[in-house]
Amino acid sequence: MTSRATTLGKAIVAARKEKGISQKDLAASVLKDDGSGPISPQYLNDIEHDRRSPSSDHLIRQFARALGVDENYLFVLAGKIPDEVRLKARDPDKVAAAFRNFRKSVSN
């Protein structure tokens, strides 16, 4: 992705357009959490317009793979810490220090 977006929806739109993928095709390539089929183009449209957020880590990872975008970037834009990281965050001092370091690194 050539330019960095400020919201998850804008990042998905930018990456999708850069790859020349239609909303319909991207939606068809992202499966629902329960495996019952792909997400709807309307759900994707709502995400792209920041009216909804992906409901799970699973969806964020699928968007990242389908679009060739680093999933960590999408997690930040979604305001979400992946479950496998969040569940290991048991030491409040370490978590606070890591978050301070993260904030410093993206502020410079």
JOKA-V527990 format. One line per field, one symbol per residue. psi: psi as a letter, one per 20 degrees, with the letter a starting at -180 (. if undefined). burial: b if it has 9 or more other C-alpha atoms within 8 Angstrom, else e. A space follows every 10 residues. Layout:
psi=???
burial=???
This chain:
psi=phqprirggh gggghghhik prgghghhio qqhjjjarrq hgggghghjk hrqpirhggg hgggghikqp hhghgghikp pqghggiinh ohgggggghg gggghii.
burial=eeeeeebbbb bbbbbbbeee bebeebbbeb bbeeeeebbb bebbbbbbbb eeebeebebb bbbbbbbebe beebbbbbee eeeeeeeeee eeeebeeeee eeeeeeee
